[in-house]
């Protein structure tokens, strides 16, 4: 069962190359076995929907930044929740925004969690460990 989950990717939706690198390094240091796919803007994230419909493995969890070019993160979340193939996928907002309106809107659009990105690498490693532990090992996702 969990070996099946280990083959499912994590979709990281992040436009900042430094944050992409930080996230990939943190998960590599944790020796995360799930593959990580990266969408570098909101439009790329939404382009995954037809791929999942065509049979590509849906992600175990989507890590979604809010401040994205082309299509903003909240709009990505709204559209993911509005589509049958992605409406039940776990979405963790992982963003630098601590604005109350962003937190409120993310939960109105049914985000599963809202995490403010730490700037410090060691603190980010702790966040990566918690994401891995809960979303990749403890949580029982939909198929």
N, CA, C and O atoms as CSV, one atom per row, in Angstrom:
chain,resi,resn,atom,element,x,y,z
A,1,UNK,N,N,0.828,-1.190,0.000
A,1,UNK,CA,C,0.000,0.000,0.000
A,1,UNK,C,C,0.872,1.254,0.000
A,1,UNK,O,O,0.739,2.080,-0.903
A,2,UNK,N,N,1.769,1.426,0.993
A,2,UNK,CA,C,2.583,2.631,1.030
A,2,UNK,C,C,3.602,2.641,-0.100
A,2,UNK,O,O,4.012,3.717,-0.534
A,3,UNK,N,N,4.033,1.461,-0.597
A,3,UNK,CA,C,4.947,1.455,-1.729
A,3,UNK,C,C,4.256,2.030,-2.960
A,3,UNK,O,O,4.898,2.668,-3.795
A,4,UNK,N,N,2.934,1.802,-3.074
A,4,UNK,CA,C,2.145,2.404,-4.132
A,4,UNK,C,C,2.189,3.928,-4.011
A,4,UNK,O,O,2.300,4.626,-5.018
A,5,UNK,N,N,2.103,4.445,-2.785
A,5,UNK,CA,C,2.133,5.886,-2.535
A,5,UNK,C,C,3.506,6.463,-2.843
A,5,UNK,O,O,3.615,7.605,-3.289
A,6,UNK,N,N,4.546,5.685,-2.609
A,6,UNK,CA,C,5.900,6.200,-2.825
A,6,UNK,C,C,6.166,6.477,-4.301
A,6,UNK,O,O,7.098,7.212,-4.628
A,7,UNK,N,N,5.371,5.906,-5.192
A,7,UNK,CA,C,5.540,6.149,-6.625
A,7,UNK,C,C,4.776,7.396,-7.074
A,7,UNK,O,O,5.048,7.941,-8.143
A,8,UNK,N,N,3.826,7.843,-6.261
A,8,UNK,CA,C,3.054,9.035,-6.630
A,8,UNK,C,C,3.889,10.279,-6.376
A,8,UNK,O,O,4.557,10.385,-5.348
A,9,UNK,N,N,3.851,11.215,-7.306
A,9,UNK,CA,C,4.687,12.408,-7.149
A,9,UNK,C,C,4.105,13.406,-6.158
A,9,UNK,O,O,2.948,13.317,-5.746
A,10,UNK,N,N,4.945,14.344,-5.801
A,10,UNK,CA,C,4.527,15.559,-5.111
A,10,UNK,C,C,4.607,16.641,-6.175
A,10,UNK,O,O,5.619,16.755,-6.866
A,11,UNK,N,N,3.551,17.436,-6.314
A,11,UNK,CA,C,3.577,18.538,-7.269
A,11,UNK,C,C,3.885,19.821,-6.511
A,11,UNK,O,O,3.103,20.259,-5.667
A,12,UNK,N,N,5.025,20.413,-6.818
A,12,UNK,CA,C,5.430,21.686,-6.233
A,12,UNK,C,C,5.091,22.783,-7.236
A,12,UNK,O,O,5.613,22.790,-8.351
A,13,UNK,N,N,4.223,23.704,-6.845
A,13,UNK,CA,C,3.841,24.818,-7.707
A,13,UNK,C,C,4.503,26.063,-7.127
A,13,UNK,O,O,4.048,26.631,-6.134
A,14,UNK,N,N,5.598,26.470,-7.781
A,14,UNK,CA,C,6.451,27.527,-7.236
A,14,UNK,C,C,7.192,28.216,-8.378
A,14,UNK,O,O,7.814,27.548,-9.205
A,15,UNK,N,N,7.132,29.541,-8.430
A,15,UNK,CA,C,7.804,30.267,-9.508
A,15,UNK,C,C,9.183,30.779,-9.132
A,15,UNK,O,O,9.989,31.071,-10.015
A,16,UNK,N,N,9.473,30.894,-7.847
A,16,UNK,CA,C,10.755,31.440,-7.411
A,16,UNK,C,C,11.824,30.345,-7.490
A,16,UNK,O,O,11.739,29.355,-6.763
A,17,UNK,N,N,12.840,30.510,-8.371
A,17,UNK,CA,C,13.862,29.466,-8.521
A,17,UNK,C,C,14.607,29.166,-7.223
A,17,UNK,O,O,15.004,28.025,-6.985
A,18,UNK,N,N,14.797,30.177,-6.388
A,18,UNK,CA,C,15.482,29.954,-5.105
A,18,UNK,C,C,14.626,29.056,-4.207
A,18,UNK,O,O,15.143,28.141,-3.565
A,19,UNK,N,N,13.312,29.320,-4.164
A,19,UNK,CA,C,12.426,28.489,-3.343
A,19,UNK,C,C,12.271,27.081,-3.912
A,19,UNK,O,O,12.140,26.119,-3.156
A,20,UNK,N,N,12.284,26.953,-5.242
A,20,UNK,CA,C,12.258,25.620,-5.855
A,20,UNK,C,C,13.496,24.851,-5.423
A,20,UNK,O,O,13.403,23.704,-4.986
A,21,UNK,N,N,14.652,25.488,-5.547
A,21,UNK,CA,C,15.906,24.836,-5.163
A,21,UNK,C,C,15.912,24.484,-3.677
A,21,UNK,O,O,16.317,23.384,-3.299
A,22,UNK,N,N,15.466,25.408,-2.842
A,22,UNK,CA,C,15.409,25.172,-1.394
A,22,UNK,C,C,14.532,23.958,-1.079
A,22,UNK,O,O,14.905,23.105,-0.274
A,23,UNK,N,N,13.377,23.892,-1.715
A,23,UNK,CA,C,12.450,22.783,-1.471
A,23,UNK,C,C,13.041,21.463,-1.945
A,23,UNK,O,O,12.989,20.461,-1.232
A,24,UNK,N,N,13.602,21.465,-3.149
A,24,UNK,CA,C,14.195,20.236,-3.680
A,24,UNK,C,C,15.367,19.767,-2.816
A,24,UNK,O,O,15.512,18.572,-2.559
A,25,UNK,N,N,16.199,20.705,-2.371
A,25,UNK,CA,C,17.321,20.338,-1.501
A,25,UNK,C,C,16.840,19.799,-0.161
A,25,UNK,O,O,17.395,18.834,0.363
A,26,UNK,N,N,15.806,20.426,0.391
A,26,UNK,CA,C,15.285,19.967,1.686
A,26,UNK,C,C,14.746,18.540,1.576
A,26,UNK,O,O,15.026,17.700,2.431
A,27,UNK,N,N,13.977,18.269,0.529
A,27,UNK,CA,C,13.438,16.913,0.361
A,27,UNK,C,C,14.542,15.915,0.018
A,27,UNK,O,O,14.489,14.768,0.462
A,28,UNK,N,N,15.538,16.328,-0.761
A,28,UNK,CA,C,16.658,15.432,-1.072
A,28,UNK,C,C,17.433,15.090,0.201
A,28,UNK,O,O,17.826,13.941,0.403
A,29,UNK,N,N,17.647,16.073,1.043
A,29,UNK,CA,C,18.358,15.822,2.297
A,29,UNK,C,C,17.563,14.872,3.192
A,29,UNK,O,O,18.138,14.094,3.952
A,30,UNK,N,N,16.234,14.946,3.091
A,30,UNK,CA,C,15.365,14.050,3.872
A,30,UNK,C,C,15.280,12.662,3.229
A,30,UNK,O,O,14.715,11.730,3.802
A,31,UNK,N,N,15.858,12.542,2.016
A,31,UNK,CA,C,15.820,11.288,1.259
A,31,UNK,C,C,14.385,10.869,0.940
A,31,UNK,O,O,14.031,9.692,1.007
A,32,UNK,N,N,13.578,11.859,0.594
A,32,UNK,CA,C,12.197,11.605,0.188
A,32,UNK,C,C,12.211,10.722,-1.055
A,32,UNK,O,O,12.922,11.015,-2.016
A,33,UNK,N,N,11.428,9.642,-1.042
A,33,UNK,CA,C,11.440,8.728,-2.185
A,33,UNK,C,C,10.417,9.079,-3.247
A,33,UNK,O,O,10.522,8.600,-4.376
A,34,UNK,N,N,9.430,9.901,-2.920
A,34,UNK,CA,C,8.444,10.307,-3.922
A,34,UNK,C,C,9.105,11.238,-4.936
A,34,UNK,O,O,9.878,12.118,-4.556
A,35,UNK,N,N,8.808,11.053,-6.221
A,35,UNK,CA,C,9.333,12.007,-7.199
A,35,UNK,C,C,8.677,13.373,-7.001
A,35,UNK,O,O,7.543,13.466,-6.533
A,36,UNK,N,N,9.398,14.418,-7.359
A,36,UNK,CA,C,8.853,15.771,-7.241
A,36,UNK,C,C,8.742,16.361,-8.644
A,36,UNK,O,O,9.719,16.427,-9.390
A,37,UNK,N,N,7.534,16.783,-8.981
A,37,UNK,CA,C,7.272,17.478,-10.242
A,37,UNK,C,C,7.157,18.959,-9.892
A,37,UNK,O,O,6.659,19.313,-8.823
A,38,UNK,N,N,7.619,19.823,-10.798
A,38,UNK,CA,C,7.569,21.260,-10.533
A,38,UNK,C,C,6.770,21.957,-11.629
A,38,UNK,O,O,7.036,21.781,-12.818
A,39,UNK,N,N,5.798,22.742,-11.211
A,39,UNK,CA,C,5.085,23.657,-12.096
A,39,UNK,C,C,5.552,25.053,-11.692
A,39,UNK,O,O,5.447,25.430,-10.525
A,40,UNK,N,N,6.063,25.815,-12.649
A,40,UNK,CA,C,6.701,27.095,-12.325
A,40,UNK,C,C,5.770,28.293,-12.393
A,40,UNK,O,O,6.199,29.428,-12.180
A,41,UNK,N,N,4.501,28.051,-12.686
A,41,UNK,CA,C,3.490,29.105,-12.609
A,41,UNK,C,C,2.117,28.438,-12.539
A,41,UNK,O,O,1.994,27.219,-12.661
A,42,UNK,N,N,1.091,29.263,-12.341
A,42,UNK,CA,C,-0.253,28.714,-12.188
A,42,UNK,C,C,-0.758,28.008,-13.432
A,42,UNK,O,O,-1.464,27.004,-13.332
A,43,UNK,N,N,-0.403,28.525,-14.610
A,43,UNK,CA,C,-0.850,27.893,-15.847
A,43,UNK,C,C,-0.251,26.495,-15.998
A,43,UNK,O,O,-0.946,25.565,-16.405
A,44,UNK,N,N,1.034,26.342,-15.673
A,44,UNK,CA,C,1.677,25.018,-15.715
A,44,UNK,C,C,1.004,24.058,-14.746
A,44,UNK,O,O,0.838,22.877,-15.049
A,45,UNK,N,N,0.619,24.566,-13.586
A,45,UNK,CA,C,-0.060,23.707,-12.594
A,45,UNK,C,C,-1.371,23.193,-13.158
A,45,UNK,O,O,-1.679,22.007,-13.045
A,46,UNK,N,N,-2.146,24.087,-13.767
A,46,UNK,CA,C,-3.446,23.684,-14.315
A,46,UNK,C,C,-3.294,22.765,-15.521
A,46,UNK,O,O,-4.201,21.993,-15.830
A,47,UNK,N,N,-2.160,22.841,-16.203
A,47,UNK,CA,C,-1.912,21.965,-17.355
A,47,UNK,C,C,-1.766,20.504,-16.942
A,47,UNK,O,O,-1.795,19.618,-17.796
A,48,UNK,N,N,-1.610,20.243,-15.661
A,48,UNK,CA,C,-1.539,18.859,-15.179
A,48,UNK,C,C,-2.899,18.182,-15.206
A,48,UNK,O,O,-2.967,16.958,-15.317
A,49,UNK,N,N,-3.969,18.933,-15.109
A,49,UNK,CA,C,-5.308,18.331,-15.024
A,49,UNK,C,C,-5.589,17.383,-16.190
A,49,UNK,O,O,-5.994,16.248,-15.940
A,50,UNK,N,N,-5.396,17.786,-17.456
A,50,UNK,CA,C,-5.648,16.832,-18.542
A,50,UNK,C,C,-4.703,15.631,-18.519
A,50,UNK,O,O,-5.063,14.548,-18.978
A,51,UNK,N,N,-3.512,15.820,-17.994
A,51,UNK,CA,C,-2.564,14.705,-17.889
A,51,UNK,C,C,-3.072,13.671,-16.881
A,51,UNK,O,O,-2.965,12.466,-17.110
A,52,UNK,N,N,-3.625,14.152,-15.764
A,52,UNK,CA,C,-4.200,13.224,-14.783
A,52,UNK,C,C,-5.421,12.532,-15.363
A,52,UNK,O,O,-5.637,11.343,-15.129
A,53,UNK,N,N,-6.227,13.280,-16.126
A,53,UNK,CA,C,-7.392,12.673,-16.773
A,53,UNK,C,C,-6.962,11.575,-17.739
A,53,UNK,O,O,-7.674,10.586,-17.914
A,54,UNK,N,N,-5.803,11.745,-18.364
A,54,UNK,CA,C,-5.297,10.775,-19.334
A,54,UNK,C,C,-4.625,9.581,-18.663
A,54,UNK,O,O,-4.193,8.652,-19.345
A,55,UNK,N,N,-4.533,9.598,-17.324
A,55,UNK,CA,C,-4.009,8.431,-16.622
A,55,UNK,C,C,-2.673,8.595,-15.935
A,55,UNK,O,O,-2.214,7.666,-15.271
A,56,UNK,N,N,-2.026,9.756,-16.069
A,56,UNK,CA,C,-0.786,9.948,-15.310
A,56,UNK,C,C,-1.121,9.941,-13.830
A,56,UNK,O,O,-2.195,10.401,-13.442
A,57,UNK,N,N,-0.223,9.428,-12.989
A,57,UNK,CA,C,-0.514,9.371,-11.555
A,57,UNK,C,C,-0.765,10.761,-10.963
A,57,UNK,O,O,0.020,11.688,-11.163
A,58,UNK,N,N,-1.848,10.880,-10.250
A,58,UNK,CA,C,-2.147,12.127,-9.548
A,58,UNK,C,C,-1.163,12.278,-8.393
A,58,UNK,O,O,-0.695,11.285,-7.838
A,59,UNK,N,N,-0.853,13.508,-8.036
A,59,UNK,CA,C,0.114,13.694,-6.946
A,59,UNK,C,C,-0.448,13.258,-5.596
A,59,UNK,O,O,-1.654,13.291,-5.350
A,60,UNK,N,N,0.460,12.859,-4.755
A,60,UNK,CA,C,0.125,12.515,-3.380
A,60,UNK,C,C,-0.321,13.777,-2.640
A,60,UNK,O,O,-1.239,13.740,-1.820
A,61,UNK,N,N,0.342,14.885,-2.942
A,61,UNK,CA,C,0.028,16.179,-2.354
A,61,UNK,C,C,0.523,17.262,-3.315
A,61,UNK,O,O,1.514,17.078,-4.021
A,62,UNK,N,N,-0.176,18.379,-3.329
A,62,UNK,CA,C,0.237,19.539,-4.117
A,62,UNK,C,C,0.693,20.605,-3.131
A,62,UNK,O,O,-0.048,20.976,-2.221
A,63,UNK,N,N,1.920,21.099,-3.314
A,63,UNK,CA,C,2.454,22.198,-2.513
A,63,UNK,C,C,2.314,23.448,-3.369
A,63,UNK,O,O,2.989,23.585,-4.389
A,64,UNK,N,N,1.446,24.353,-2.959
A,64,UNK,CA,C,1.024,25.463,-3.805
A,64,UNK,C,C,1.416,26.819,-3.227
A,64,UNK,O,O,0.973,27.202,-2.144
A,65,UNK,N,N,2.256,27.536,-3.971
A,65,UNK,CA,C,2.542,28.924,-3.623
A,65,UNK,C,C,1.349,29.771,-4.063
A,65,UNK,O,O,0.623,29.383,-4.979
A,66,UNK,N,N,1.142,30.904,-3.432
A,66,UNK,CA,C,0.020,31.766,-3.822
A,66,UNK,C,C,0.424,32.849,-4.809
A,66,UNK,O,O,-0.350,33.197,-5.700
A,67,UNK,N,N,1.620,33.380,-4.660
A,67,UNK,CA,C,2.074,34.494,-5.496
A,67,UNK,C,C,2.721,33.935,-6.752
A,67,UNK,O,O,3.938,33.764,-6.815
A,68,UNK,N,N,1.880,33.648,-7.764
A,68,UNK,CA,C,2.338,33.024,-9.003
A,68,UNK,C,C,2.028,33.906,-10.207
A,68,UNK,O,O,1.030,34.626,-10.209
A,69,UNK,N,N,2.885,33.853,-11.240
A,69,UNK,CA,C,2.554,34.559,-12.476
A,69,UNK,C,C,1.520,33.787,-13.302
A,69,UNK,O,O,1.278,32.603,-13.069
A,70,UNK,N,N,0.931,34.469,-14.250
A,70,UNK,CA,C,-0.036,33.958,-15.223
A,70,UNK,C,C,-1.377,33.613,-14.581
A,70,UNK,O,O,-2.399,34.187,-14.956
A,71,UNK,N,N,-1.395,32.697,-13.629
A,71,UNK,CA,C,-2.617,32.376,-12.880
A,71,UNK,C,C,-2.204,32.302,-11.410
A,71,UNK,O,O,-1.331,31.513,-11.047
A,72,UNK,N,N,-2.823,33.115,-10.573
A,72,UNK,CA,C,-2.465,33.152,-9.154
A,72,UNK,C,C,-2.811,31.858,-8.428
A,72,UNK,O,O,-3.649,31.079,-8.883
A,73,UNK,N,N,-2.164,31.646,-7.311
A,73,UNK,CA,C,-2.346,30.421,-6.541
A,73,UNK,C,C,-3.770,30.189,-6.059
A,73,UNK,O,O,-4.248,29.055,-6.080
A,74,UNK,N,N,-4.453,31.236,-5.626
A,74,UNK,CA,C,-5.838,31.058,-5.173
A,74,UNK,C,C,-6.745,30.635,-6.329
A,74,UNK,O,O,-7.652,29.823,-6.147
A,75,UNK,N,N,-6.497,31.186,-7.512
A,75,UNK,CA,C,-7.273,30.780,-8.682
A,75,UNK,C,C,-6.947,29.333,-9.072
A,75,UNK,O,O,-7.838,28.580,-9.464
A,76,UNK,N,N,-5.684,28.949,-8.965
A,76,UNK,CA,C,-5.297,27.554,-9.219
A,76,UNK,C,C,-6.057,26.642,-8.264
A,76,UNK,O,O,-6.627,25.633,-8.678
A,77,UNK,N,N,-6.060,27.001,-6.995
A,77,UNK,CA,C,-6.757,26.198,-5.991
A,77,UNK,C,C,-8.247,26.106,-6.308
A,77,UNK,O,O,-8.832,25.026,-6.227
A,78,UNK,N,N,-8.859,27.224,-6.666
A,78,UNK,CA,C,-10.283,27.228,-7.006
A,78,UNK,C,C,-10.570,26.291,-8.181
A,78,UNK,O,O,-11.538,25.531,-8.162
A,79,UNK,N,N,-9.719,26.359,-9.195
A,79,UNK,CA,C,-9.936,25.505,-10.369
A,79,UNK,C,C,-9.660,24.029,-10.074
A,79,UNK,O,O,-10.360,23.151,-10.579
A,80,UNK,N,N,-8.650,23.760,-9.263
A,80,UNK,CA,C,-8.391,22.365,-8.872
A,80,UNK,C,C,-9.600,21.784,-8.151
A,80,UNK,O,O,-10.002,20.649,-8.407
A,81,UNK,N,N,-10.173,22.568,-7.252
A,81,UNK,CA,C,-11.323,22.099,-6.481
A,81,UNK,C,C,-12.582,21.978,-7.344
A,81,UNK,O,O,-13.514,21.259,-6.984
A,82,UNK,N,N,-12.609,22.673,-8.468
A,82,UNK,CA,C,-13.768,22.629,-9.342
A,82,UNK,C,C,-13.722,21.521,-10.376
A,82,UNK,O,O,-14.677,21.344,-11.132
A,83,UNK,N,N,-12.623,20.767,-10.423
A,83,UNK,CA,C,-12.488,19.725,-11.434
A,83,UNK,C,C,-12.556,18.341,-10.783
A,83,UNK,O,O,-11.899,18.109,-9.768
A,84,UNK,N,N,-13.339,17.422,-11.350
A,84,UNK,CA,C,-13.505,16.094,-10.727
A,84,UNK,C,C,-12.200,15.325,-10.507
A,84,UNK,O,O,-12.075,14.604,-9.517
A,85,UNK,N,N,-11.229,15.465,-11.408
A,85,UNK,CA,C,-9.999,14.688,-11.280
A,85,UNK,C,C,-9.089,15.215,-10.170
A,85,UNK,O,O,-8.229,14.486,-9.675
A,86,UNK,N,N,-9.273,16.477,-9.779
A,86,UNK,CA,C,-8.362,17.068,-8.790
A,86,UNK,C,C,-9.049,17.588,-7.539
A,86,UNK,O,O,-8.378,18.057,-6.620
A,87,UNK,N,N,-10.371,17.515,-7.486
A,87,UNK,CA,C,-11.078,18.153,-6.371
A,87,UNK,C,C,-10.731,17.548,-5.007
A,87,UNK,O,O,-10.803,18.242,-3.993
A,88,UNK,N,N,-10.358,16.271,-4.967
A,88,UNK,CA,C,-10.066,15.634,-3.685
A,88,UNK,C,C,-8.577,15.518,-3.377
A,88,UNK,O,O,-8.206,14.972,-2.338
A,89,UNK,N,N,-7.719,16.023,-4.262
A,89,UNK,CA,C,-6.281,15.928,-4.012
A,89,UNK,C,C,-5.885,16.846,-2.854
A,89,UNK,O,O,-6.354,17.982,-2.782
A,90,UNK,N,N,-5.038,16.371,-1.958
A,90,UNK,CA,C,-4.581,17.240,-0.868
A,90,UNK,C,C,-3.756,18.407,-1.418
A,90,UNK,O,O,-2.831,18.215,-2.207
A,91,UNK,N,N,-4.108,19.606,-0.990
A,91,UNK,CA,C,-3.381,20.809,-1.390
A,91,UNK,C,C,-2.909,21.526,-0.127
A,91,UNK,O,O,-3.705,21.924,0.724
A,92,UNK,N,N,-1.592,21.676,-0.038
A,92,UNK,CA,C,-0.981,22.415,1.059
A,92,UNK,C,C,-0.475,23.729,0.484
A,92,UNK,O,O,0.404,23.738,-0.377
A,93,UNK,N,N,-1.029,24.834,0.960
A,93,UNK,CA,C,-0.526,26.140,0.553
A,93,UNK,C,C,0.791,26.346,1.297
A,93,UNK,O,O,0.847,26.308,2.526
A,94,UNK,N,N,1.842,26.566,0.517
A,94,UNK,CA,C,3.184,26.783,1.067
A,94,UNK,C,C,3.658,28.109,0.476
A,94,UNK,O,O,4.131,28.165,-0.659
A,95,UNK,N,N,3.522,29.167,1.264
A,95,UNK,CA,C,3.692,30.509,0.724
A,95,UNK,C,C,4.363,31.432,1.731
A,95,UNK,O,O,4.447,31.121,2.919
A,96,UNK,N,N,4.835,32.560,1.243
A,96,UNK,CA,C,5.416,33.555,2.145
A,96,UNK,C,C,4.347,34.494,2.701
A,96,UNK,O,O,4.619,35.273,3.615
A,97,UNK,N,N,3.138,34.425,2.155
A,97,UNK,CA,C,2.072,35.336,2.579
A,97,UNK,C,C,1.465,34.927,3.916
A,97,UNK,O,O,1.005,33.800,4.098
A,98,UNK,N,N,1.479,35.877,4.838
A,98,UNK,CA,C,0.802,35.646,6.121
A,98,UNK,C,C,-0.435,36.539,6.230
A,98,UNK,O,O,-0.985,36.716,7.317
A,99,UNK,N,N,-0.868,37.101,5.097
A,99,UNK,CA,C,-2.030,37.988,5.102
A,99,UNK,C,C,-3.295,37.195,5.445
A,99,UNK,O,O,-3.549,36.127,4.888
A,100,UNK,N,N,-4.074,37.740,6.367
A,100,UNK,CA,C,-5.297,37.067,6.792
A,100,UNK,C,C,-6.222,36.746,5.627
A,100,UNK,O,O,-6.826,35.674,5.595
A,101,UNK,N,N,-6.342,37.672,4.659
A,101,UNK,CA,C,-7.248,37.434,3.534
A,101,UNK,C,C,-6.786,36.248,2.695
A,101,UNK,O,O,-7.618,35.509,2.169
A,102,UNK,N,N,-5.470,36.051,2.558
A,102,UNK,CA,C,-4.969,34.898,1.805
A,102,UNK,C,C,-5.262,33.594,2.544
A,102,UNK,O,O,-5.661,32.601,1.936
A,103,UNK,N,N,-5.061,33.610,3.857
A,103,UNK,CA,C,-5.354,32.417,4.659
A,103,UNK,C,C,-6.838,32.083,4.558
A,103,UNK,O,O,-7.209,30.935,4.313
A,104,UNK,N,N,-7.683,33.093,4.748
A,104,UNK,CA,C,-9.135,32.878,4.701
A,104,UNK,C,C,-9.585,32.360,3.339
A,104,UNK,O,O,-10.372,31.417,3.260
A,105,UNK,N,N,-9.085,32.975,2.267
A,105,UNK,CA,C,-9.484,32.550,0.920
A,105,UNK,C,C,-8.990,31.137,0.621
A,105,UNK,O,O,-9.705,30.347,0.004
A,106,UNK,N,N,-7.780,30.817,1.054
A,106,UNK,CA,C,-7.251,29.469,0.809
A,106,UNK,C,C,-8.154,28.418,1.450
A,106,UNK,O,O,-8.445,27.390,0.838
A,107,UNK,N,N,-8.593,28.673,2.672
A,107,UNK,CA,C,-9.480,27.709,3.328
A,107,UNK,C,C,-10.888,27.734,2.740
A,107,UNK,O,O,-11.560,26.702,2.715
A,108,UNK,N,N,-11.349,28.900,2.264
A,108,UNK,CA,C,-12.651,28.940,1.587
A,108,UNK,C,C,-12.628,28.083,0.333
A,108,UNK,O,O,-13.639,27.491,-0.046
A,109,UNK,N,N,-11.444,28.020,-0.320
A,109,UNK,CA,C,-11.298,27.183,-1.512
A,109,UNK,C,C,-10.845,25.768,-1.157
A,109,UNK,O,O,-10.430,25.005,-2.029
A,110,UNK,N,N,-10.927,25.428,0.110
A,110,UNK,CA,C,-10.708,24.067,0.608
A,110,UNK,C,C,-9.258,23.593,0.555
A,110,UNK,O,O,-8.990,22.433,0.244
A,111,UNK,N,N,-8.321,24.499,0.861
A,111,UNK,CA,C,-6.946,24.050,1.073
A,111,UNK,C,C,-6.949,23.106,2.263
A,111,UNK,O,O,-7.735,23.274,3.196
A,112,UNK,N,N,-6.071,22.116,2.230
A,112,UNK,CA,C,-5.990,21.179,3.348
A,112,UNK,C,C,-5.102,21.695,4.472
A,112,UNK,O,O,-5.222,21.262,5.619
A,113,UNK,N,N,-4.209,22.624,4.136
A,113,UNK,CA,C,-3.297,23.169,5.126
A,113,UNK,C,C,-2.716,24.469,4.581
A,113,UNK,O,O,-2.687,24.681,3.368
A,114,UNK,N,N,-2.260,25.328,5.467
A,114,UNK,CA,C,-1.654,26.604,5.076
A,114,UNK,C,C,-0.378,26.760,5.882
A,114,UNK,O,O,-0.416,26.860,7.108
A,115,UNK,N,N,0.752,26.779,5.191
A,115,UNK,CA,C,2.049,26.879,5.859
A,115,UNK,C,C,2.776,28.103,5.324
A,115,UNK,O,O,2.877,28.294,4.112
A,116,UNK,N,N,3.278,28.926,6.228
A,116,UNK,CA,C,4.085,30.082,5.833
A,116,UNK,C,C,5.536,29.616,5.737
A,116,UNK,O,O,6.097,29.071,6.687
A,117,UNK,N,N,6.128,29.844,4.563
A,117,UNK,CA,C,7.500,29.382,4.304
A,117,UNK,C,C,8.484,30.057,5.247
A,117,UNK,O,O,8.526,31.285,5.329
A,118,UNK,N,N,9.266,29.271,5.949
A,118,UNK,CA,C,10.355,29.873,6.722
A,118,UNK,C,C,11.470,30.313,5.771
A,118,UNK,O,O,11.681,29.692,4.729
A,119,UNK,N,N,12.167,31.359,6.123
A,119,UNK,CA,C,13.261,31.852,5.292
A,119,UNK,C,C,14.533,31.057,5.572
A,119,UNK,O,O,15.308,30.783,4.655
A,120,UNK,N,N,14.747,30.693,6.804
A,120,UNK,CA,C,15.935,29.968,7.241
A,120,UNK,C,C,15.904,28.514,6.744
A,120,UNK,O,O,14.883,27.841,6.881
A,121,UNK,N,N,17.013,28.024,6.168
A,121,UNK,CA,C,17.045,26.670,5.607
A,121,UNK,C,C,16.777,25.606,6.665
A,121,UNK,O,O,16.036,24.659,6.398
A,122,UNK,N,N,17.350,25.730,7.839
A,122,UNK,CA,C,17.134,24.709,8.876
A,122,UNK,C,C,15.672,24.651,9.301
A,122,UNK,O,O,15.132,23.567,9.522
A,123,UNK,N,N,15.036,25.795,9.414
A,123,UNK,CA,C,13.601,25.801,9.748
A,123,UNK,C,C,12.790,25.232,8.578
A,123,UNK,O,O,11.787,24.548,8.783
A,124,UNK,N,N,13.235,25.523,7.355
A,124,UNK,CA,C,12.554,24.955,6.193
A,124,UNK,C,C,12.706,23.438,6.187
A,124,UNK,O,O,11.783,22.725,5.793
A,125,UNK,N,N,13.856,22.942,6.618
A,125,UNK,CA,C,14.064,21.485,6.730
A,125,UNK,C,C,13.039,20.873,7.693
A,125,UNK,O,O,12.525,19.782,7.447
A,126,UNK,N,N,12.749,21.578,8.781
A,126,UNK,CA,C,11.737,21.093,9.726
A,126,UNK,C,C,10.363,21.027,9.058
A,126,UNK,O,O,9.617,20.070,9.259
A,127,UNK,N,N,10.033,22.051,8.262
A,127,UNK,CA,C,8.756,22.058,7.542
A,127,UNK,C,C,8.716,20.904,6.555
A,127,UNK,O,O,7.711,20.199,6.467
A,128,UNK,N,N,9.806,20.700,5.806
A,128,UNK,CA,C,9.873,19.593,4.847
A,128,UNK,C,C,9.687,18.249,5.555
A,128,UNK,O,O,9.007,17.358,5.047
A,129,UNK,N,N,10.296,18.117,6.724
A,129,UNK,CA,C,10.144,16.875,7.487
A,129,UNK,C,C,8.697,16.656,7.898
A,129,UNK,O,O,8.191,15.537,7.821
A,130,UNK,N,N,8.030,17.716,8.333
A,130,UNK,CA,C,6.629,17.592,8.739
A,130,UNK,C,C,5.730,17.270,7.543
A,130,UNK,O,O,4.814,16.456,7.651
A,131,UNK,N,N,5.996,17.912,6.406
A,131,UNK,CA,C,5.220,17.623,5.199
A,131,UNK,C,C,5.403,16.165,4.811
A,131,UNK,O,O,4.432,15.458,4.543
A,132,UNK,N,N,6.652,15.721,4.783
A,132,UNK,CA,C,6.927,14.329,4.420
A,132,UNK,C,C,6.257,13.369,5.406
A,132,UNK,O,O,5.583,12.425,4.993
A,133,UNK,N,N,6.439,13.605,6.680
A,133,UNK,CA,C,5.888,12.704,7.686
A,133,UNK,C,C,4.381,12.593,7.565
A,133,UNK,O,O,3.836,11.490,7.512
A,134,UNK,N,N,3.708,13.730,7.522
A,134,UNK,CA,C,2.252,13.676,7.509
A,134,UNK,C,C,1.700,13.300,6.139
A,134,UNK,O,O,0.964,12.322,6.015
A,135,UNK,N,N,2.053,14.078,5.102
A,135,UNK,CA,C,1.393,13.921,3.803
A,135,UNK,C,C,1.888,12.719,3.018
A,135,UNK,O,O,1.158,12.212,2.166
A,136,UNK,N,N,3.116,12.239,3.275
A,136,UNK,CA,C,3.649,11.114,2.513
A,136,UNK,C,C,3.632,9.805,3.290
A,136,UNK,O,O,3.662,8.734,2.684
A,137,UNK,N,N,3.585,9.868,4.603
A,137,UNK,CA,C,3.652,8.630,5.376
A,137,UNK,C,C,2.404,8.354,6.219
A,137,UNK,O,O,1.959,7.208,6.292
A,138,UNK,N,N,1.838,9.371,6.851
A,138,UNK,CA,C,0.726,9.166,7.772
A,138,UNK,C,C,-0.632,9.265,7.066
A,138,UNK,O,O,-1.508,8.424,7.266
A,139,UNK,N,N,-0.790,10.293,6.249
A,139,UNK,CA,C,-2.068,10.542,5.596
A,139,UNK,C,C,-2.422,9.412,4.638
A,139,UNK,O,O,-1.550,8.847,3.978
A,140,UNK,N,N,-3.709,9.092,4.569
A,140,UNK,CA,C,-4.204,8.080,3.625
A,140,UNK,C,C,-4.971,8.820,2.538
A,140,UNK,O,O,-6.139,9.160,2.727
A,141,UNK,N,N,-4.314,9.076,1.382
A,141,UNK,CA,C,-4.935,9.910,0.344
A,141,UNK,C,C,-5.945,9.138,-0.510
A,141,UNK,O,O,-5.978,7.908,-0.489
A,142,UNK,N,N,-6.759,9.872,-1.256
A,142,UNK,CA,C,-7.639,9.193,-2.223
A,142,UNK,C,C,-6.800,8.643,-3.362
A,142,UNK,O,O,-5.704,9.143,-3.616
A,143,UNK,N,N,-7.280,7.649,-4.035
A,143,UNK,CA,C,-6.532,7.051,-5.161
A,143,UNK,C,C,-6.602,7.900,-6.384
A,143,UNK,O,O,-6.031,7.546,-7.415
